[in-house]
């Protein structure tokens, strides 16, 4: 704490990251596994989809507004000065195969902010004007690091070519087991990944980066939280996903809400105050909000629109890529798992680009996004 009682935030420096032995080889092995998924799905659908998060549950076009009065530690990078920027959001769930929503897995939200021009970007993103945040509806990563993530792929690798009916049956079994095990037991995370996630509305969730990024002079994790009343009312609200005609129930539920109400979210940053208790290299540790709460850095507004319009879904699924390394240098991804993601995401988009004959460029302005 400083003398006035405010937290003392950790200053960014290169030594905060500690490269692990063999991490390049681990990243390559993950990329090979993900390419195997892509090849399997491409053979099944005769169209290249993402290795993971293939099914869109809604695509939203909106505007991110950065206020001009942020405290200095928060006013970093993209958020250093007031501005309004076009943004696109894509809601999804983790599987790479496109399954009925009864296979209920954690919810995810990818956010792409377009602009401003002239910012210093991470290597490999020079000349672009986009900043991506990839978020999930839980505050911690599914593993400590990339090696743990690779180990977690074993059951998926064993079942990637299993019939859809078997995956649906397994998910229903995971739903029963999850109710018995409870939401916070040691098996809770694994059961959710296997299809045992509660049948909750995606728009009622708060989404988290789970892994840290540089925040200009500091280090942070990021969250996106609903703040408009219609969205807040959806917290923990169940969506009926079982029964005839319910295979895409989440997409229909999202479309119904946004078509009538639109939505407003706050983008928030949680600045690191203690690198031991809020580690950079261990994604499985939740950063304690009593040490440093999430604080608002921008407001994201989505006007009423059709989130399931076919041209928007095709745009987001086939002509758009999200990658945490689409980033300003001031928001460079940090930690072992983030470093591995760079190679894996590049492989995935290159696979889609080659097999679908789509260029997949980064947007340069709001004119490159679909109309709401």
C-alpha positions in Angstrom: 0.0 0.0 0.0 1.1 3.6 -0.6 0.9 6.2 2.1 -2.7 7.2 1.1 -3.9 3.5 1.4 -4.2 2.8 -2.4 -2.6 -0.4 -3.7 0.9 -0.3 -5.0 0.8 -1.9 -8.5 3.6 -4.0 -9.8 5.7 -2.3 -12.5 6.1 -4.3 -15.7 9.6 -5.6 -16.4 10.9 -8.4 -18.5 11.9 -10.6 -15.6 8.3 -11.1 -14.6 8.2 -13.8 -17.3 10.2 -16.9 -16.9 10.6 -19.1 -20.0 10.1 -22.8 -19.2 12.3 -25.7 -20.5 11.0 -27.1 -23.7 8.1 -24.6 -24.0 8.7 -24.2 -27.8 8.4 -27.9 -28.3 5.2 -28.0 -26.1 3.7 -25.2 -28.2 4.5 -27.1 -31.4 2.9 -30.3 -30.0 -0.2 -28.3 -29.1 -0.3 -26.9 -32.7 0.0 -30.4 -34.1 -2.9 -31.6 -31.9 -5.0 -28.6 -32.9 -4.2 -29.2 -36.6 -5.4 -32.8 -36.1 -8.7 -31.5 -34.9 -9.0 -29.1 -37.8 -8.2 -31.9 -40.3 -10.9 -34.1 -38.7 -13.5 -31.4 -38.8 -12.6 -30.3 -42.3 -13.1 -33.9 -43.4 -16.5 -34.1 -41.6 -17.9 -30.7 -42.7 -16.1 -30.3 -46.0 -15.2 -26.9 -44.8 -12.4 -25.7 -42.5 -13.6 -24.5 -39.0 -11.7 -23.4 -36.0 -9.8 -26.1 -34.1 -11.7 -24.9 -31.0 -14.7 -22.6 -30.5 -16.2 -23.4 -33.9 -19.8 -22.8 -33.1 -21.0 -19.2 -32.9 -23.8 -18.3 -30.6 -24.1 -14.7 -31.7 -22.1 -11.9 -33.4 -22.5 -8.4 -32.1 -21.3 -5.1 -33.6 -20.9 -2.3 -31.1 -18.7 0.6 -29.9 -16.1 0.7 -27.1 -16.0 4.0 -25.3 -12.9 4.9 -23.3 -13.5 7.7 -20.8 -11.0 10.5 -20.5 -10.8 10.5 -16.7 -9.2 7.2 -15.8 -6.7 7.1 -13.0 -3.1 7.0 -14.3 -2.4 3.3 -13.6 -5.5 2.3 -15.7 -5.0 4.9 -18.4 -2.5 2.8 -20.4 -2.1 1.7 -24.0 -5.5 1.7 -25.8 -7.0 3.3 -22.7 -4.5 6.2 -22.3 -6.9 8.7 -23.7 -10.6 9.2 -24.4 -11.9 7.6 -27.6 -14.7 5.7 -29.3 -13.8 2.6 -31.3 -15.8 0.1 -33.4 -15.9 -3.4 -31.9 -17.1 -6.9 -32.8 -17.9 -9.7 -30.4 -18.3 -13.4 -31.0 -19.9 -15.7 -28.5 -18.9 -19.4 -28.7 -18.3 -22.6 -26.7 -15.0 -24.6 -26.7 -15.6 -27.7 -28.8 -14.2 -27.6 -32.3 -17.0 -29.8 -33.7 -20.4 -28.2 -34.1 -22.6 -29.9 -31.6 -26.1 -29.4 -30.3 -26.3 -27.1 -27.3 -27.2 -30.0 -25.0 -23.4 -30.6 -25.0 -23.1 -27.7 -22.6 -19.5 -26.4 -22.2 -18.1 -23.2 -20.8 -19.1 -20.0 -22.5 -16.5 -17.8 -24.3 -16.5 -14.3 -25.8 -14.0 -12.9 -28.2 -13.8 -9.1 -28.5 -12.0 -7.2 -31.3 -11.5 -3.4 -31.0 -10.7 -1.6 -34.2 -8.5 1.5 -33.8 -6.9 3.8 -33.2 -4.2 3.9 -35.9 -0.6 4.6 -35.3 -0.1 2.5 -32.1 2.9 0.4 -31.4 2.0 -3.2 -32.0 3.5 -6.5 -30.9 5.8 -8.2 -33.3 3.8 -9.8 -36.1 1.0 -7.3 -35.8 2.8 -4.2 -37.0 0.7 -1.9 -39.2 -2.6 -3.3 -37.9 -5.1 -1.3 -35.8 -6.9 -4.1 -33.9 -6.7 -5.2 -30.2 -8.3 -8.5 -29.3 -9.3 -9.8 -25.9 -10.2 -13.6 -25.6 -12.4 -14.2 -22.6 -14.1 -17.1 -20.9 -16.8 -17.2 -18.2 -14.4 -18.4 -15.5 -11.6 -16.5 -13.8 -8.9 -19.2 -14.1 -7.3 -21.1 -17.0 -8.0 -24.8 -17.4 -4.3 -25.6 -16.6 -1.3 -24.2 -14.9 0.6 -23.8 -18.2 0.8 -25.0 -21.8 2.1 -28.4 -20.8 -0.9 -28.9 -18.5 -3.2 -27.8 -21.3 -1.6 -30.3 -23.6 -2.2 -33.1 -21.1 -5.9 -32.0 -20.9 -6.3 -32.7 -24.6 -6.0 -36.5 -24.2 -9.7 -37.2 -23.7 -10.6 -34.9 -26.5 -8.1 -36.5 -28.9 -9.5 -39.9 -28.0 -13.1 -38.9 -28.8 -12.7 -36.3 -31.6 -13.9 -38.8 -34.2 -16.6 -40.3 -32.0 -20.2 -40.1 -33.3 -22.2 -37.1 -32.3 -24.8 -39.3 -30.5 -22.1 -40.6 -28.2 -20.9 -37.1 -27.4 -24.5 -36.0 -26.6 -25.0 -39.0 -24.3 -21.6 -38.4 -22.6 -22.6 -34.7 -22.0 -25.9 -35.8 -20.4 -23.9 -38.1 -18.1 -21.6 -35.2 -17.3 -24.6 -33.1 -16.4 -25.8 -35.7 -13.9 -22.2 -36.1 -12.5 -21.8 -32.3 -12.2 -25.0 -32.0 -10.1 -23.7 -34.7 -7.8 -20.1 -33.3 -7.6 -21.2 -29.7 -7.0 -19.9 -26.6 -8.7 -16.7 -26.2 -6.7 -15.5 -29.8 -6.3 -12.3 -31.1 -7.8 -14.1 -32.6 -10.8 -16.2 -29.5 -11.6 -13.9 -28.1 -14.2 -13.4 -31.3 -16.0 -17.1 -32.1 -16.0 -17.9 -28.7 -17.5 -15.4 -29.3 -20.3 -17.0 -32.6 -21.0 -20.5 -31.1 -21.4 -21.6 -30.7 -17.8 -21.7 -26.9 -17.8 -25.0 -25.6 -16.5 -27.5 -24.6 -19.2 -27.0 -20.9 -18.5 -27.6 -17.9 -20.8 -24.4 -16.7 -22.3 -25.4 -13.0 -22.0 -25.7 -13.3 -18.2 -22.1 -14.2 -17.7 -19.0 -12.2 -16.8 -16.1 -13.1 -19.0 -12.4 -13.2 -18.0 -9.0 -13.2 -19.9 -7.9 -15.8 -17.3 -4.3 -15.1 -18.3 -2.4 -11.8 -17.9 -1.4 -9.1 -20.3 0.9 -6.2 -20.1 -1.0 -3.0 -19.1 1.4 -0.4 -20.2 3.7 0.3 -17.2 1.8 -2.4 -15.3 0.3 -6.0 -15.6 -3.3 -6.9 -15.6 -6.0 -9.5 -16.2 -9.2 -8.3 -18.0 -12.9 -8.9 -17.6 -16.0 -8.0 -19.5 -19.1 -7.7 -17.2 -22.7 -7.0 -18.2 -24.1 -3.8 -16.7 -27.4 -3.0 -18.5 -30.4 -4.3 -16.6 -31.7 -6.7 -19.2 -28.3 -8.5 -19.2 -28.0 -8.5 -15.4 -31.4 -10.2 -15.2 -30.0 -13.1 -17.2 -27.4 -14.1 -14.6 -27.7 -17.9 -14.0 -30.9 -17.9 -16.1 -31.4 -21.3 -17.6 -31.9 -21.8 -21.4 -33.9 -24.8 -22.5 -31.5 -26.8 -24.7 -33.1 -30.3 -24.6 -35.8 -31.4 -27.0 -36.6 -31.1 -30.7 -35.6 -27.9 -32.4 -33.3 -26.9 -29.5 -29.9 -27.7 -31.1 -29.1 -24.0 -31.5 -31.0 -22.7 -28.4 -28.2 -20.5 -27.1 -28.0 -18.7 -30.5 -31.8 -18.1 -30.4 -31.7 -16.9 -26.8 -28.9 -14.4 -27.5 -30.6 -13.2 -30.7 -33.9 -12.7 -28.9 -32.4 -10.6 -26.1 -30.2 -8.4 -28.2 -32.8 -7.8 -30.9 -35.1 -6.4 -28.2 -32.8 -4.7 -25.7 -29.2 -4.4 -27.1 -26.7 -4.6 -24.3 -24.0 -2.7 -22.3 -20.9 -4.1 -20.7 -18.0 -2.7 -18.8 -14.4 -3.7 -19.8 -12.4 -3.9 -16.6 -8.8 -4.4 -15.6 -7.4 -6.1 -12.5 -3.9 -4.7 -11.9 -1.3 -7.0 -10.3 -0.1 -5.9 -6.9 1.9 -9.0 -5.8 3.7 -11.3 -8.4 3.8 -14.1 -5.9 0.2 -14.2 -5.0 -0.9 -13.1 -8.4 1.5 -15.1 -10.6 2.3 -14.4 -14.3 3.3 -18.0 -15.3 0.6 -20.0 -13.4 -2.8 -19.6 -15.1 -4.5 -21.9 -12.6 -4.2 -19.3 -9.8 -7.1 -16.9 -9.4 -5.9 -13.4 -8.7 -7.4 -12.3 -5.3 -9.9 -9.4 -5.9 -9.3 -8.3 -2.3 -5.7 -7.5 -3.3 -6.8 -5.7 -6.4 -10.4 -5.5 -7.7 -11.4 -5.3 -11.4 -11.9 -1.6 -12.3 -13.7 -0.1 -15.2 -11.6 1.1 -18.2 -14.2 1.3 -20.9 -17.9 0.9 -21.7 -19.0 -1.4 -24.6 -22.4 -0.7 -26.1 -24.3 -2.9 -28.6 -27.4 -1.5 -30.1 -30.4 -3.7 -30.8 -29.6 -6.0 -33.8 -29.9 -9.5 -35.2 -27.0 -11.4 -33.7 -27.8 -14.6 -35.8 -28.0 -12.9 -39.2 -26.3 -15.3 -41.7 -23.9 -12.7 -43.2 -22.6 -11.8 -39.7 -22.1 -15.5 -38.7 -20.3 -16.2 -42.0 -18.1 -13.1 -41.5 -17.1 -14.1 -37.9 -16.7 -17.8 -38.7 -14.9 -17.6 -42.0 -13.5 -14.1 -42.5 -12.4 -13.1 -39.1 -9.8 -14.3 -36.7 -9.3 -13.6 -33.0 -5.9 -13.9 -31.4 -4.6 -12.5 -28.1 -1.5 -11.6 -30.1 -3.5 -9.2 -32.1 -2.4 -6.6 -29.6 -0.8 -3.3 -28.9 2.7 -3.6 -27.5 1.2 -2.0 -24.4 -1.1 -5.0 -24.0 1.3 -7.8 -25.0 0.2 -11.3 -23.7 2.2 -12.6 -20.8 3.1 -16.0 -19.4 3.8 -19.5 -20.7 0.3 -20.4 -21.9 -0.1 -17.1 -23.7 3.3 -17.6 -25.4 2.1 -21.0 -26.6 -1.1 -19.6 -28.0 0.8 -17.4 -30.5 2.0 -20.4 -32.6 -1.2 -22.3 -32.1 -3.5 -19.5 -33.3 -1.4 -18.7 -36.3 -1.6 -22.3 -37.3 -5.4 -22.4 -37.0 -6.0 -19.3 -39.0 -3.6 -20.4 -41.7 -5.4 -23.8 -42.0 -8.8 -22.0 -42.5 -7.2 -19.5 -44.9 -5.8 -22.3 -47.1 -8.7 -24.7 -47.1 -11.5 -22.2 -47.4 -9.6 -19.9 -49.8 -10.5 -16.9 -47.6 -7.8 -14.2 -47.0 -9.0 -13.4 -43.4 -7.6 -9.8 -43.2 -7.7 -7.7 -40.0 -10.4 -4.9 -40.1 -9.0 -1.4 -40.7 -12.1 0.5 -39.7 -15.8 0.1 -38.8 -16.5 0.0 -42.6 -14.9 -3.5 -42.6 -17.4 -4.9 -40.1 -20.9 -5.9 -41.0 -23.7 -3.4 -40.4 -25.4 -4.1 -37.0 
